[in-house]
Amino acid sequence: QEQLVESGGGSVQAGGSLRLSCKVVGYAYWPYCLAWFRQAPGKEREAIARISIDDSTFYADSVKDRFTIFHDTAKTTLYLQMNSMNPEDTATYYCAAVGQAFIRAYCLNGIMREDFDYWGQGTQVTVSS
């Protein structure tokens, strides 16, 4: 059974860094599209980074040049490296994966939240000023 198991959340001061992990369990193959979402209190869940099967990436403007999405060489774990963090990054972070094949362009530019079939349990990130 496919599962995504997150770890790595916590508290950090503004300007600091955190790395989130998402272990991909039970898949017959590496997912065609994976993403990190976040949801702040009272706000919609937003996609902040995506990675396609060929390792192409997309970043939301709010995290571009500060966050990096990547996976380990064995393709068992997805990561989100977060640098230069600020209080606006405070949210619950979720990793997500699709359950079917998608072309690279759709993963990077057109995919919708509803296309993601599997979700991690969420991990809280708090950035203090």
Backbone hydrogen bonds, N-H to C=O, Kabsch-Sander energy under -0.5 kcal/mol:
donor,donor_aa,acceptor,acceptor_aa,energy
3,Q,25,V,-2.8
5,V,23,K,-2.1
6,E,4,L,-0.6
7,S,21,S,-2.1
10,G,124,Q,-1.3
12,V,126,T,-2.4
14,A,128,S,-2.7
15,G,85,M,-3.5
16,G,13,Q,-2.3
18,L,82,M,-2.1
20,L,80,L,-2.6
21,S,7,S,-3.1
22,C,78,L,-2.3
23,K,5,V,-2.9
24,V,76,T,-2.8
25,V,3,Q,-3.0
25,V,23,K,-0.7
34,L,51,I,-2.3
35,A,96,A,-2.3
36,W,49,A,-2.5
37,F,94,Y,-3.3
38,R,46,E,-2.2
39,Q,92,T,-2.3
43,K,40,A,-2.2
46,E,38,R,-2.8
48,I,36,W,-2.7
49,A,36,W,-1.5
50,R,58,F,-2.1
51,I,34,L,-2.5
52,S,56,S,-2.5
53,I,32,Y,-1.2
55,D,52,S,-2.2
58,F,50,R,-2.0
60,A,48,I,-2.2
63,V,60,A,-1.7
64,K,60,A,-1.4
66,R,63,V,-2.2
67,F,63,V,-2.3
68,T,81,Q,-2.3
70,F,79,Y,-1.4
72,D,77,T,-1.8
75,K,72,D,-1.7
78,L,22,C,-2.9
79,Y,70,F,-3.3
80,L,20,L,-2.0
81,Q,68,T,-2.8
82,M,18,L,-3.2
82,M,80,L,-0.6
83,N,66,R,-1.8
83,N,81,Q,-0.5
84,S,15,G,-0.6
85,M,16,G,-2.2
89,D,86,N,-2.6
90,T,87,P,-1.7
91,A,125,V,-1.8
92,T,39,Q,-2.4
93,Y,91,A,-0.5
93,Y,123,T,-3.2
94,Y,37,F,-2.6
96,A,35,A,-2.3
97,A,118,Y,-2.2
98,V,33,C,-1.9
107,C,103,I,-2.0
108,L,104,R,-2.2
109,N,105,A,-2.5
110,G,105,A,-0.6
110,G,106,Y,-1.4
111,I,106,Y,-2.3
115,D,112,M,-1.9
116,F,113,R,-1.5
117,D,97,A,-1.1
117,D,115,D,-0.6
118,Y,97,A,-2.3
120,G,95,C,-2.6
123,T,93,Y,-2.0
125,V,91,A,-2.6
126,T,10,G,-2.6
128,S,12,V,-2.3
128,S,126,T,-0.5
